[in-house]
Amino acid sequence: MGVTIRLLNSDDVETFRSIRIEALQAEPASFASSAEDWERLSGDEWRRRTVDNPVFVAFQDDVPVGIAGLIRQSASKMAHRATLVMVYVRRELRGTGVAKRLLNTVADHAREIGIRQMELAVSADNPAAIRFYNREGFAEVGRIPGGLLHEGREIDDVIKVRRIAD
């Protein structure tokens, strides 16, 4: 299929910006942030967000087609945990294994830096994503009722967890 996945660095701000804005515009109900939230960011803030936490992008023929990020807990007693964020794969590549490869790349990186548990919040209105995370070993551990407000409607956040090291 010709898809490669790599960790972004400080030279990749424009790549990050393009795939992140695409994700937010293509699937606005799936993310806590809006495209407008991110479009307002300064260049320095984009640079900071590109490198402060690991951001992985899937490329097909050098074109970004997917993204996933990881935010590690900062408190010393919680530093073994990280939250999976910004997960997106272009619609035409869903079901091809790209999302699984992206997730596995993030999980491998997380293990390498000492993460034992990945956590995420997924919209209760996104059954395809919920099924994907279930298949990938994430277990639902709770819900935040009305965790997301989209177009005036409250949507539950489903909280899921996966152990990646024991």
C-alpha positions in Angstrom: 0.0 0.0 0.0 3.0 2.3 0.3 2.1 3.9 3.7 4.9 4.9 6.0 4.6 6.2 9.6 7.0 8.4 11.3 7.5 10.5 14.4 7.3 14.3 13.5 10.1 16.6 14.4 10.5 20.4 14.6 10.9 20.6 10.8 7.4 19.0 10.3 5.2 21.9 11.5 3.4 22.3 8.1 2.8 18.6 7.8 1.3 18.6 11.3 -0.8 21.6 10.6 -2.2 20.2 7.4 -3.2 16.8 8.7 -4.5 18.1 12.0 -6.7 20.7 10.3 -7.9 18.2 7.8 -8.9 15.8 10.6 -10.8 18.5 12.5 -12.6 19.6 9.3 -13.4 16.1 8.1 -14.6 14.7 11.4 -15.7 17.7 13.5 -17.9 15.6 15.9 -15.0 13.2 16.7 -12.7 15.7 18.4 -12.9 17.9 21.5 -11.2 20.7 19.6 -12.5 22.5 16.5 -10.6 23.4 13.4 -11.2 27.1 14.4 -9.4 26.4 17.8 -6.3 25.2 16.0 -6.4 27.7 13.1 -6.0 30.5 15.7 -2.7 29.0 17.0 0.5 31.0 16.5 3.4 29.5 14.6 5.3 29.1 17.8 2.4 27.2 19.4 2.2 24.9 16.4 6.0 24.3 16.7 5.6 23.6 20.4 2.8 21.1 19.8 4.7 19.4 17.1 7.5 18.4 19.5 6.4 18.7 23.1 4.5 15.4 22.8 5.1 12.6 20.3 3.0 13.1 17.1 3.0 10.3 14.5 1.8 10.8 10.9 1.0 8.2 8.3 2.1 9.1 4.8 1.1 7.7 1.5 3.4 8.8 -1.3 4.7 11.6 0.9 1.1 12.9 1.6 -0.1 12.9 5.2 -3.1 10.6 5.5 -3.3 9.9 9.2 -2.2 11.1 12.6 -2.0 10.1 16.2 -0.5 11.7 19.3 0.4 10.7 22.8 0.3 12.9 25.9 2.2 11.4 28.9 1.0 12.2 32.4 3.4 14.5 34.1 3.0 13.6 37.8 5.7 11.2 38.9 3.2 8.6 40.2 1.2 8.7 36.9 4.1 8.9 34.4 3.4 5.3 33.4 0.2 6.5 31.7 -0.4 8.3 28.5 -3.4 9.5 26.6 -3.9 8.7 22.9 -5.1 11.8 21.1 -5.8 13.2 17.6 -6.4 9.8 16.0 -7.5 10.2 12.4 -7.1 8.3 9.2 -8.6 9.5 5.9 -11.9 7.8 5.2 -10.7 6.1 2.0 -8.0 4.3 4.0 -10.1 3.1 6.8 -10.4 -0.6 7.0 -7.0 -1.0 5.2 -4.9 -1.5 8.3 -3.4 2.0 8.4 -5.1 2.8 11.7 -3.9 -0.4 13.3 -0.3 0.3 12.1 -0.5 3.9 13.4 -1.8 2.7 16.8 0.9 0.0 17.0 3.6 2.5 16.2 2.4 4.8 18.9 2.1 1.8 21.4 5.6 0.7 20.5 7.0 4.2 21.1 5.0 4.4 24.4 6.5 1.2 25.6 10.0 2.4 24.7 9.6 5.5 26.9 8.2 3.5 29.8 4.5 3.9 29.3 2.5 0.9 30.7 -1.0 2.1 29.9 -2.6 4.0 27.1 -5.9 5.8 27.7 -8.3 7.6 25.4 -11.7 9.2 25.2 -13.9 8.5 22.2 -17.2 9.9 21.2 -20.2 7.7 22.0 -21.5 8.8 18.6 -18.5 7.1 16.9 -19.4 3.4 16.9 -16.8 2.6 14.2 -14.0 4.0 16.4 -15.3 2.2 19.4 -15.3 -1.1 17.6 -11.8 -0.4 16.4 -10.5 0.3 19.9 -12.3 -2.8 21.2 -10.6 -4.9 18.6 -7.3 -3.4 19.5 -7.6 -4.4 23.2 -9.0 -1.2 24.8 -11.6 -1.8 27.5 -14.3 0.7 28.5 -13.7 1.9 32.0 -16.3 4.6 32.2 -18.1 7.4 30.6 -18.3 11.2 31.0 -21.9 12.1 30.4 -22.2 15.0 28.1 -18.4 15.2 27.9 -18.5 16.8 24.4 -20.8 19.6 23.3 -21.2 19.5 19.5 -23.6 21.7 17.6 -25.6 22.2 20.8 -25.9 18.5 21.6 -24.2 16.8 24.5 -22.4 13.6 23.6 -20.9 11.1 26.1 -17.2 10.5 26.1 -16.4 6.8 26.4 -13.2 6.3 28.4 -11.1 3.4 27.3 -7.8 1.9 28.6 -5.3 -0.6 27.3 -2.3 -2.1 29.2 0.7 -2.2 26.9 3.3 -3.4 29.4 3.1 -5.4 32.6 
